[in-house]
Amino acid sequence: RRNFLRRVLIPKIEKLNPNFTRATARKGQYFREAHGFLSNLAENWIKNNCRQSKSGPAQPPRLICNAKKLRSEPDFLKKLIIEKIYAIFNKSTRDLESIHVEEILSIINKNIGNKQKQISSRIAIKLLRGKTIFCKP
């Protein structure tokens, strides 16, 4: 498929618009810059609205966030916050799938108290007394 795009489709598009490749590269740069800006915004949100609880032998580490503030953010920012929190627990987002992010987002947005859900083998979420608690299962 990639060869088809590169060898067949893109040359046809460039015949219609000779600036296609340059314009696409420029837009790609804009998207990288926007993602960097939003990523920093998500990191700062976590620093300002979450706290890490100390873990003990019987309790895994947890990240506790203000549920109301998290719920009030736009969904695209919540998704980046979820990705960043996942990376805090797992050192990367490698195994995080969009279905996991959507499931966590749904739990946050529905705001059903005393709800706990293990999303994957790598993250769980709990809503309790105005807090959104993320932890490793």
Beta strands, then each sheet from edge to edge (+ up, - down):
strand 1: 50-53
strand 2: 62-66
strand 3: 115-118
strand 4: 124-128
strand 5: 131-135
sheet 1: 1+ 2- 5+ 4- 3+
end
